[in-house]
Amino acid sequence: MKRTPFLFFALLLASAFSSCVILSPKKYKALLAGKDSLYNAYNEGVAKISSLEDELKRLRKDTADLHEQMFDLQKRFGEMDANYTKLRSNSSTEISKLSDDLKKREARLKEVEEILRKRDAATNQLKEKLQQALLGFTKSGLTVEIRNGKVYVSLTDKLLFPSGSIIIDEKGRQALAQLAKVLKEQPEINIAVEGHTDSQKITNLGQIKDNWDLSVLRATSVVRFLTENEKVESVRMTATGKGEFQPLGPNTSAEGRSRNRRIEIVLSPKLDELYDLIKQ
């Protein structure tokens, strides 16, 4: 291809000679200058063509790379779209399940709240009945109060027992008989009898060794009287001795020790319905 300008120039010379025209030096130089210009233009064209060919190769490579990148992106997008669809489906299912669980929990909560409301209402009603039934014994140290959802009937030892004795006296029997009337009308109530003492050491009480013994035996005497004499169901009853370890007042004064020597009858509603609900 590099010989093309020379051929072109040779053709010009041949044409000039064939026409029998004698070139002047000036025209000859002009022809030589034209030849040089054509040669330079040719070289520039070859260089441009080479540059364009390199650019074309680069563009083809870039195009191929872009196609490959686009294919990878399309593949990743497809995977992400599939994962999103799956996640959205799972999320909808999970949300639906959580919503159902929440509704069930709310329903159970309402049931528990209703049972507790009934328990509190029954406890207040029981307290009122006991206060009315035992009104005549309040001046002798009998109290009725609600603590932690339970009714506590507290009877001082002087109301029930002679000093240092475990045998219930007549006034104590009367108080327990009035209490038993209310208890028999409330079969859904559990009954715990707790014996309490002061911190004074036991002396000269025969087989009663200490305050533990005294508290347990007094609680047992009350339970026996309620079950055997007043026919309160034994299955509802428990007897425990607390000794000196749950005082109501300080044992440093006669008044405090008097408050601590007591029988507490703890009445609590049966919560079988609530327990069954919790187990579900």
C-alpha positions as CSV (number, residue, x, y, z in Angstrom):
1,M,0.0,0.0,0.0
2,K,3.0,2.3,0.6
3,R,3.9,2.2,-3.1
4,T,0.6,3.8,-4.1
5,P,1.8,7.4,-4.1
6,F,4.9,6.5,-6.1
7,L,2.8,4.7,-8.6
8,F,0.5,7.6,-8.8
9,F,3.4,9.9,-9.3
10,A,5.0,7.6,-11.9
11,L,1.7,7.6,-13.8
12,L,1.8,11.4,-13.7
13,L,5.3,11.4,-15.1
14,A,4.4,8.9,-17.8
15,S,1.4,10.9,-18.7
16,A,3.5,14.0,-19.0
17,F,6.1,12.2,-21.1
18,S,3.5,10.5,-23.2
19,S,2.0,13.8,-24.1
20,C,5.5,14.9,-25.1
21,V,5.4,17.9,-22.7
22,I,8.8,18.9,-21.4
23,L,8.4,19.8,-17.7
24,S,10.1,22.9,-16.5
25,P,12.2,22.8,-13.3
26,K,9.4,24.7,-11.6
27,K,6.7,22.2,-12.5
28,Y,9.0,19.4,-11.7
29,K,9.5,20.7,-8.2
30,A,5.8,21.2,-7.9
31,L,5.2,17.6,-8.8
32,L,7.8,16.5,-6.3
33,A,6.2,18.6,-3.6
34,G,2.8,17.1,-4.5
35,K,4.3,13.6,-4.2
36,D,5.7,14.4,-0.8
37,S,2.3,15.9,0.3
38,L,0.5,12.8,-0.9
39,Y,3.0,10.5,0.8
40,N,2.6,12.4,4.1
41,A,-1.2,12.3,3.8
42,Y,-1.0,8.6,3.1
43,N,1.1,7.9,6.2
44,E,-1.3,10.0,8.3
45,G,-4.2,8.0,6.9
46,V,-2.5,4.7,7.7
47,A,-1.8,6.0,11.3
48,K,-5.4,7.1,11.7
49,I,-6.7,3.8,10.4
50,S,-4.4,1.9,12.8
51,S,-5.6,4.1,15.7
52,L,-9.2,3.5,14.7
53,E,-8.6,-0.2,14.4
54,D,-7.2,-0.2,18.0
55,E,-10.1,1.9,19.2
56,L,-12.5,-0.6,17.5
57,K,-10.8,-3.5,19.3
58,R,-11.0,-1.7,22.6
59,L,-14.7,-0.8,22.1
60,R,-15.5,-4.4,21.1
61,K,-13.8,-5.6,24.3
62,D,-15.6,-3.0,26.4
63,T,-18.9,-3.9,24.8
64,A,-18.3,-7.6,25.5
65,D,-17.3,-6.8,29.1
66,L,-20.5,-4.6,29.5
67,H,-22.6,-7.5,28.1
68,E,-21.1,-9.9,30.6
69,Q,-21.6,-7.4,33.5
70,M,-25.2,-6.8,32.4
71,F,-25.8,-10.6,32.3
72,D,-24.4,-11.0,35.8
73,L,-26.5,-8.1,37.1
74,Q,-29.6,-9.5,35.5
75,K,-28.8,-12.9,37.1
76,R,-28.3,-11.3,40.5
77,F,-31.4,-9.2,40.1
78,G,-33.4,-12.4,39.3
79,E,-32.0,-14.1,42.4
80,M,-32.7,-11.1,44.6
81,D,-36.2,-10.8,43.2
82,A,-36.8,-14.4,43.9
83,N,-35.5,-14.0,47.4
84,Y,-37.6,-10.9,48.0
85,T,-40.7,-12.7,46.8
86,K,-39.9,-15.6,49.1
87,L,-39.1,-13.3,52.0
88,R,-42.3,-11.4,51.5
89,S,-44.3,-14.6,51.3
90,N,-42.6,-15.9,54.5
91,S,-43.1,-12.5,56.2
92,S,-46.8,-12.4,55.4
93,T,-47.1,-16.0,56.8
94,E,-45.1,-15.0,59.9
95,I,-47.1,-11.9,60.5
96,S,-50.3,-13.8,60.1
97,K,-49.1,-16.4,62.6
98,L,-48.0,-13.7,65.1
99,S,-51.3,-11.9,64.7
100,D,-53.2,-15.2,65.5
101,D,-50.9,-15.8,68.5
102,L,-51.4,-12.3,69.7
103,K,-55.2,-12.7,69.5
104,K,-55.0,-15.9,71.4
105,R,-52.9,-14.4,74.1
106,E,-55.2,-11.4,74.4
107,A,-58.1,-13.8,74.8
108,R,-56.3,-15.7,77.5
109,L,-55.3,-12.5,79.2
110,K,-58.9,-11.4,79.3
111,E,-59.9,-14.8,80.8
112,V,-57.2,-14.5,83.4
113,E,-58.2,-10.9,84.2
114,E,-61.9,-12.0,84.5
115,I,-61.0,-14.9,86.8
116,L,-58.9,-12.6,89.0
117,R,-61.7,-10.0,89.0
118,K,-64.1,-12.7,90.2
119,R,-61.5,-13.8,92.8
120,D,-61.1,-10.3,94.2
121,A,-64.9,-9.8,94.2
122,A,-65.3,-13.1,96.1
123,T,-62.5,-12.2,98.5
124,N,-64.1,-8.8,99.3
125,Q,-67.5,-10.4,99.8
126,L,-66.0,-13.1,102.1
127,K,-64.3,-10.4,104.2
128,E,-67.6,-8.6,104.6
129,K,-69.4,-11.8,105.7
130,L,-66.7,-12.6,108.2
131,Q,-66.7,-9.1,109.6
132,Q,-70.4,-9.3,110.1
133,A,-70.3,-12.8,111.6
134,L,-67.4,-12.0,113.9
135,L,-68.4,-8.5,114.8
136,G,-68.9,-9.4,118.5
137,F,-65.3,-10.6,118.9
138,T,-63.5,-7.6,117.5
139,K,-63.0,-6.1,120.9
140,S,-61.3,-9.3,122.0
141,G,-58.5,-8.8,119.5
142,L,-60.1,-10.4,116.3
143,T,-59.3,-8.7,113.0
144,V,-60.3,-9.4,109.4
145,E,-58.2,-8.0,106.5
146,I,-57.2,-8.7,103.0
147,R,-53.5,-9.2,102.1
148,N,-52.2,-10.4,98.7
149,G,-55.6,-11.5,97.5
150,K,-56.3,-13.6,100.7
151,V,-58.5,-13.0,103.7
152,Y,-56.6,-13.1,107.0
153,V,-58.7,-13.7,110.2
154,S,-56.4,-13.0,113.1
155,L,-57.3,-14.2,116.6
156,T,-55.1,-13.3,119.6
157,D,-54.1,-16.2,121.9
158,K,-56.2,-14.7,124.7
159,L,-59.3,-15.1,122.6
160,L,-58.7,-18.8,122.0
161,F,-56.4,-20.3,124.7
162,P,-55.6,-20.0,128.4
163,S,-52.0,-18.8,129.0
164,G,-49.6,-21.5,127.8
165,S,-52.4,-23.9,126.9
166,I,-53.3,-25.6,123.6
167,I,-56.9,-26.3,124.7
168,I,-59.4,-23.8,123.2
169,D,-61.6,-22.1,125.8
170,E,-65.3,-21.3,125.6
171,K,-65.0,-17.9,124.1
172,G,-62.6,-19.2,121.5
173,R,-65.1,-22.0,120.6
174,Q,-67.8,-19.4,120.1
175,A,-65.7,-17.3,117.8
176,L,-64.6,-20.4,115.8
177,A,-68.2,-21.6,115.6
178,Q,-69.3,-18.3,114.0
179,L,-66.3,-18.5,111.6
180,A,-67.3,-22.1,110.7
181,K,-70.8,-21.0,109.6
182,V,-69.3,-18.7,107.0
183,L,-66.7,-21.2,105.9
184,K,-69.3,-23.9,105.3
185,E,-71.2,-21.5,103.0
186,Q,-68.0,-21.0,101.0
187,P,-66.9,-24.4,99.7
188,E,-64.6,-22.9,97.1
189,I,-62.3,-21.4,99.9
190,N,-59.1,-23.1,101.0
191,I,-58.3,-22.7,104.7
192,A,-54.8,-22.6,106.3
193,V,-54.5,-22.2,110.0
194,E,-51.2,-20.7,111.2
195,G,-49.9,-20.7,114.8
196,H,-47.7,-17.8,115.9
197,T,-45.9,-17.0,119.1
198,D,-43.7,-14.4,120.7
199,S,-40.0,-14.9,121.3
200,Q,-40.2,-15.7,125.0
201,K,-38.8,-19.1,125.8
202,I,-41.2,-21.9,126.8
203,T,-40.9,-23.0,130.5
204,N,-42.8,-25.6,132.5
205,L,-45.2,-26.7,129.7
206,G,-44.6,-30.5,129.9
207,Q,-44.0,-32.1,126.6
208,I,-44.2,-28.7,124.7
209,K,-40.5,-28.1,124.1
210,D,-40.4,-24.7,122.4
211,N,-42.4,-22.1,120.5
212,W,-42.4,-24.3,117.4
213,D,-44.2,-27.0,119.3
214,L,-46.6,-24.5,120.8
215,S,-47.5,-22.8,117.5
216,V,-48.0,-26.1,115.7
217,L,-50.1,-27.7,118.5
218,R,-52.4,-24.6,118.7
219,A,-52.9,-24.5,115.0
220,T,-53.7,-28.2,115.1
221,S,-56.2,-27.7,117.9
222,V,-58.1,-25.1,115.8
223,V,-58.2,-27.4,112.8
224,R,-59.5,-30.3,114.9
225,F,-62.2,-28.1,116.3
226,L,-63.3,-26.8,112.9
227,T,-63.3,-30.2,111.3
228,E,-64.5,-32.5,114.1
229,N,-66.9,-30.1,116.0
230,E,-68.1,-27.8,113.2
231,K,-67.8,-30.3,110.3
232,V,-65.8,-28.1,108.0
233,E,-64.3,-30.3,105.3
234,S,-60.9,-31.7,106.3
235,V,-59.7,-31.7,102.7
236,R,-59.8,-27.9,102.7
237,M,-57.7,-27.5,105.9
238,T,-54.0,-27.3,106.6
239,A,-52.3,-26.5,109.9
240,T,-48.8,-25.0,110.2
241,G,-46.7,-23.6,113.0
242,K,-44.7,-20.4,112.3
243,G,-43.2,-20.1,115.8
244,E,-41.8,-16.6,116.6
245,F,-40.5,-15.9,113.1
246,Q,-43.3,-13.9,111.6
247,P,-44.0,-11.2,114.2
248,L,-46.4,-8.4,113.7
249,G,-44.7,-6.2,116.3
250,P,-41.4,-6.0,118.3
251,N,-40.9,-8.6,121.0
252,T,-39.3,-6.0,123.2
253,S,-42.6,-4.8,124.7
254,A,-45.6,-6.5,126.3
255,E,-47.9,-5.0,123.7
256,G,-45.8,-6.2,120.8
257,R,-45.5,-9.7,122.2
258,S,-49.3,-9.8,122.7
259,R,-49.8,-9.0,119.0
260,N,-47.4,-11.7,118.0
261,R,-49.2,-14.5,120.0
262,R,-52.0,-15.3,117.6
263,I,-53.8,-17.7,115.3
264,E,-54.1,-16.6,111.7
265,I,-56.7,-18.3,109.6
266,V,-55.8,-17.6,106.0
267,L,-58.7,-18.0,103.5
268,S,-57.8,-18.1,99.8
269,P,-60.1,-18.8,96.8
270,K,-59.5,-22.0,94.9
271,L,-57.9,-21.1,91.6
272,D,-58.3,-24.4,89.7
273,E,-59.9,-22.6,86.8
274,L,-56.9,-20.1,86.7
275,Y,-54.3,-22.9,86.9
276,D,-56.1,-24.9,84.2
277,L,-56.0,-21.8,82.0
278,I,-52.3,-21.2,82.6
279,K,-51.5,-24.8,81.7
280,Q,-53.1,-24.5,78.3
